[in-house]
Amino acid sequence: MKKLFEEILHEAQKPKSVQIGDKVIDEKTIEKNVGVILSLMSTSGESLGLPHVDMREALGAADASILFPRAIDLQLIKPIEPAPLASTQLAKVITIDSGARSVVFPTLGAVRGAEIGDTQNYPEVHPGFAENTTEVKTKKHGLMIPVSEYVISESMWDVLALFLECGRNAMVRLKEEKCFKELTLNSHVVFDNDISDTDAQTTGTDITGGLNYTITWLDLVDMVSVLLANEFNPTDVCIHPLLWSAFAKDPILSYQVVQSGNVGQFFQAAGAQGLSTSMPVPYNLNVSPYIDYTASDTVQSLTGPSTSIHILDRSSSLVLLVKEALSTDEFTDPYRDIRNIKIKEYYGVGTLNAGKASVVAKKVRVAVNAAPLYTIRTI
């Protein structure tokens, strides 16, 4: 049913309330009560002078059907460490209504303007929906956490909070892994050491001068140039934490890190931010444990760990389509004296612009590139 804009504004100014049985409780009262529940689900309850509340009694209260789900949902959306990267910073988050299951995104880079004369008609152009589109479908993701009746009977609020935190972290890890997997599968591939074409292999070498298929500063330049040729601006480089040390030991990068300090200061600050100033273009160096990593992999007959490196334009590379945010359901299993808490979420992940806004180097070996800093030709 369509509503006038004035009606929407009038409804927004009304104090919000919730119907619980025969009672009508306003939102401010609910928020205060939820705050009390959240304070109980922490280790600081006694220090704050809060009483030890019986969990059975609290669950049986008339308002529990509203207060507990809201408190649990707030517990689920608390920030975690390591902080999520792909799903919160690199991806465009689009929320859709409950009736839609998927959205088709056109490749907007396929549209071009044209030069026209003063009396000529404007040419009509359309995004190529037939061949330059990405359809992102939402799917259900979730898990179930059993909470024993003992935890409830003994009113172990901290244990309940710990269970919810573990479930939330598992859901966040899944979303991050799906985002980076999407980038690995559908980004523009610049290097792939799994194929035999030497032009598609990274150029790192070992101490003897033989190829060891590690990443080099020159490979990064090639990846950036491909992204620029696709008409996108590189904003972020994403690497696995175990690649960071080998990445920083590249001869050219190492030299720049040492020599790029201020007067009287030779070394830059340690970490990703210090290293990022030595890259071929300004960008954010992101280290994420959710990037694909294989501990024992065979790359061109060499065995060892391998991973992927991503360079992307965060405004145009990844989309996260959310149909239903993180929420919970609960049901009782009397045969085992447990209460199961189901954590669920509906979302879909896709790449925009046919993957041209992100480039990837696949199967990069996690080892040190020992190429010389200078090559001297003798005659």
Beta strands, then each sheet from edge to edge (+ up, - down):
strand 1: 17-20
strand 2: 23-26
strand 3: 91-95
strand 4: 102-106
strand 5: 133-137
strand 6: 139-148
strand 7: 188-192
strand 8: 236-239
strand 9: 284-287
strand 10: 293-299
strand 11: 302-312
strand 12: 318-333
strand 13: 338-351
strand 14: 358-365
sheet 1: 1+ 2-
sheet 2: 3+ 12+ 13- 6+
sheet 3: 4+ 5-
sheet 4: 7+ 14+ 11- 8+ 9+
sheet 5: 7+ 14+ 11- 10+
end
